[in-house]
């Protein structure tokens, strides 16, 4: 829904941007055929330009090992003022859904009006005809009374009195409309007007095309009947009435003064035809205005890093550390037990990242890895019997200035097991380990005093304890584990 509204608005803007220079530069020139083709190109191009999306590269430098996207946690204080009741009610009314409904109603009304006018015009052509003359280029329907002459596609309507008095000039005029396919132009215009009913520029453009149609039809008559003065007098004489059909081209339509002035005007010089080239820079400017950035993330080498600090800080005191132990009985509900032995941990590296969405505050990224030995737990025997070697979980969460974790999400949970292990048992291990990890992280007091985003890697295993020291990347880690560099 939002994408459709965005396209419609871009289409309307493109139509205005492409049409306005035409109205200023080319509307009064005498080359009617070029102007007509140019206006049709403007209609088609304005509908296609919103589909052309150009991107340009934007490089963003990141410190090493900082691949995760930092987010602001729920504890960030909002300084924006609460909206008053009136603003909230207006915001509730002006939504994309309501705007789309309003736009759709306008389209439906415009389509109904257009369809009604077309049906009336088609009925008017055949109803009341006293005789019909089918020619190669058109079909003439002669009516009794004072029917104003007009053409619709290949059909021409003319009254018997007009046919007897000046039928040759009128039929030549309508033949000019038919030969150049003016009704098809108006069909396209009517469809665009229905979709762009709110855009005033489409009505101005439609009026210009109607004028150009009359200029072309008048020129068609003068090329075959060179008496310009007599033809102008005929136009003045018949300048009464107007056919209220969007697709019809009437001989006695308005724009009489402009038609006579155009016939008397000196032909524009051929050099002025180059004015249409304005479309090129305007089109490029329109596409450039809606160009979208394409972000390229570049890791800065350590030697070139500025503002990066490395600190060896304990996450919590050894006395307060609790270690979850997974208890997985063969049958029954899984339980979680805790021991007071502190887990071994890697030192952490805090790298400062500048984010455009945060002002006057700093957000840090911290990677954390912890190994939890289940050797002395009831789950060890069950794991051995099943051939389970380890379970590693990657968790993403953020902490506020108080050091409490929030916005926790499980990035992955993997179990290393032999091929004959049942999927149900593996899922049971994953569920229990995930619950234990969430409770373990929630119970910790993390680094306080600054906003921090943690990429934690918790690995459960059983067997001899593994010595993990420093930031050595060549550690004997288990499959799926990641060393923190």
C-alpha positions, -999 to 999 in steps of 0.1 A, spaced: 0 0 0 28 24 10 48 14 -21 18 22 -44 12 56 -28 50 64 -31 49 54 -68 18 76 -75 33 106 -58 66 102 -77 47 99 -109 28 131 -101 60 149 -93 77 136 -125 48 148 -146 50 183 -131 88 185 -134 87 174 -171 57 195 -181 65 229 -166 95 236 -189 73 227 -219 47 252 -208 73 279 -205 94 271 -236 74 253 -263 37 259 -258 35 289 -282 57 274 -310 41 265 -343 55 230 -347 23 212 -334 33 177 -343 66 179 -323 48 194 -293 22 166 -294 48 139 -295 67 156 -267 36 158 -244 29 121 -251 66 113 -242 62 133 -210 32 112 -200 49 79 -206 83 90 -192 67 103 -159 51 69 -154 84 50 -160 109 72 -141 97 62 -106 107 26 -115 143 37 -122 163 35 -89 199 46 -89 223 39 -60 255 56 -50 282 41 -27 287 53 8 317 39 27 313 33 65 344 25 85 341 -2 112 367 -13 138 380 -49 136 356 -77 146 327 -53 148 303 -69 123 271 -67 143 247 -38 139 245 -19 171 210 -11 184 197 11 212 182 -9 241 149 -3 258 165 16 287 173 46 265 155 77 278 133 94 253 136 132 253 108 138 228 78 156 241 45 137 244 21 147 216 -10 165 227 -44 149 222 -52 169 191 -20 159 173 -25 123 182 -60 123 168 -49 139 136 -21 114 133 -46 86 137 -67 99 108 -39 107 84 -26 72 78 -14 55 47 -44 32 47 -69 62 49 -49 81 22 -50 50 -1 -88 47 5 -93 83 -4 -71 79 -35 -90 48 -46 -124 65 -43 -111 93 -65 -99 68 -91 -133 50 -91 -152 82 -95 -130 93 -124 -133 60 -141 -171 60 -138 -173 95 -152 -150 86 -181 -169 53 -189 -203 72 -187 -191 99 -211 -177 73 -236 -209 53 -236 -229 85 -242 -207 95 -271 -209 60 -287 -247 61 -284 -248 97 -298 -229 86 -329 -254 60 -341 -287 72 -325 -307 96 -347 -286 92 -379 -307 98 -410 -281 83 -433 -246 67 -431 -217 69 -455 -190 43 -450 -157 55 -466 -122 41 -466 -109 64 -439 -140 72 -419 -177 65 -414 -200 96 -417 -232 97 -396 -255 125 -407 -280 137 -381 -310 159 -384 -313 191 -364 -284 213 -351 -260 186 -339 -225 200 -335 -200 181 -357 -174 159 -340 -153 128 -346 -148 98 -323 -121 73 -335 -131 66 -371 -167 79 -368 -178 114 -378 -211 130 -368 -224 160 -388 -258 176 -391 -276 177 -425 -275 215 -425 -237 217 -419 -232 190 -446 -251 210 -472 -235 243 -462 -198 236 -456 -195 198 -454 -162 197 -473 -142 218 -448 -158 202 -417 -152 166 -430 -116 175 -439 -111 188 -404 -125 157 -388 -105 136 -412 -74 153 -399 -83 142 -364 -88 106 -376 -57 104 -397 -35 114 -367 -52 92 -342 -62 120 -318 -90 99 -302 -63 75 -290 -43 103 -275 -74 114 -255 -80 78 -245 -45 77 -229 -51 111 -214 -84 100 -198 -67 69 -182 -39 91 -168 -64 116 -155 -83 89 -137 -51 77 -120 -38 112 -114 -71 129 -106 -55 149 -78 -27 163 -100 -36 197 -116 -8 194 -141 -25 165 -159 -55 188 -166 -32 215 -180 -14 190 -201 -47 176 -214 -59 211 -224 -26 216 -243 -30 184 -262 -66 193 -272 -53 226 -286 -25 209 -305 -51 185 -320 -71 214 -333 -39 230 -347 -30 198 -365 -65 193 -379 -66 230 -391 -33 226 -409 -46 194 -425 -75 214 -439 -53 243 -451 -29 220 -469 -59 207 -490 -79 239 -491 -56 270 -492 -82 296 -485 -71 305 -450 -94 336 -446 -125 317 -456 -117 289 -433 -111 313 -404 -145 328 -410 -161 293 -410 -145 286 -376 -159 319 -362 -193 311 -376 -194 276 -360 -178 286 -327 -210 277 -307 -216 246 -286 -192 221 -272 -193 183 -272 -191 172 -236 -173 139 -244 -137 134 -233 -126 114 -264 -145 135 -290 -128 160 -313 -153 187 -322 -150 212 -351 -168 239 -330 -148 234 -299 -134 264 -280 -98 277 -284 -111 295 -315 -90 326 -308 -58 306 -303 -66 285 -335 -69 316 -356 -38 332 -341 -18 300 -347 -29 299 -384 -18 335 -388 15 332 -369 48 331 -386 64 297 -386 89 291 -358 125 288 -368 139 252 -369 165 261 -343 138 264 -317 131 227 -320 162 220 -299 143 233 -269 130 198 -264 165 188 -252 155 203 -218 141 168 -211 176 154 -207 189 174 -178 155 175 -161 153 137 -163 188 132 -149 180 157 -121 148 138 -112 165 104 -111 194 119 -90 170 134 -65 156 99 -57 190 81 -58 195 58 -28 227 52 -8 244 18 -9 264 13 22 298 -3 20 313 -14 53 351 -13 56 371 -27 85 398 -3 95 432 -19 102 443 -18 138 472 5 130 448 31 116 422 29 142 415 60 161 396 61 194 398 23 200 406 12 235 414 -22 248 407 -29 284 409 -60 306 378 -57 328 361 -84 347 324 -88 340 317 -95 376 334 -106 408 342 -142 412 321 -144 444 289 -134 426 294 -156 395 268 -184 392 272 -211 366 241 -229 351 243 -266 348 220 -284 324 203 -314 338 188 -336 311 171 -367 324 163 -394 300 126 -390 306 106 -363 323 109 -325 324 143 -309 321 156 -290 351 183 -264 356 208 -265 385 235 -240 395 269 -243 411 290 -215 426 321 -222 406 330 -192 384 333 -200 346 364 -193 327 361 -164 304 380 -146 277 391 -110 281 369 -86 263 377 -58 238 355 -27 239 355 -9 205 339 25 202 315 28 172 301 61 161 264 58 152 245 86 134 213 78 154 228 85 188 237 120 199 258 130 229 260 94 241 283 65 233 274 29 224 300 1 227 302 -33 212 316 -61 234 322 -97 224 320 -123 252 327 -161 252 321 -184 281 327 -222 285 306 -241 310 318 -275 320 290 -300 328 314 -328 340 301 -328 376 264 -325 367 237 -352 364 234 -343 327 270 -356 318 261 -393 319 230 -388 297 250 -367 273 278 -394 271 253 -421 265 237 -402 236 270 -393 221 264 -355 225 297 -336 226 287 -300 230 260 -274 227 269 -238 217 246 -209 218 251 -174 203 231 -147 221 227 -110 213 216 -85 239 222 -50 251 228 -34 285 219 0 297 238 23 320 227 2 350 243 -29 336 211 -49 333 206 -69 301 177 -63 277 166 -68 241 179 -104 243 177 -126 211 191 -161 203 211 -159 172 218 -196 169 218 -228 189 237 -258 177 242 -293 191 270 -317 180 256 -352 180 260 -385 161 237 -393 133 215 -418 152 204 -391 178 167 -385 176 156 -350 165 133 -348 195 162 -353 220 183 -327 202 154 -302 204 150 -310 241 187 -302 247 184 -270 227 153 -258 246 169 -265 280 202 -249 271 185 -218 257 164 -214 289 195 -219 310 215 -193 290 188 -167 292 185 -171 330 223 -171 334 228 -139 314 198 -122 331 212 -130 365 246 -114 358 255 -78 365 273 -66 333 295 -36 327 277 -5 339 282 32 331 278 30 293 255 15 268 269 -18 255 259 -44 230 271 -79 237 277 -107 211 278 -136 236 289 -171 227 281 -197 255 295 -232 250 283 -261 272 305 -292 273 317 -320 296 351 -335 301 385 -320 312 384 -282 317 399 -263 288 425 -236 295 416 -204 276 441 -175 280 446 -142 262 434 -135 227 451 -164 210 432 -174 179 449 -208 177 431 -223 207 419 -259 207 383 -248 205 355 -273 198 337 -274 165 315 -244 160 332 -222 187 348 -189 178 378 -173 193 376 -137 203 404 -118 187 
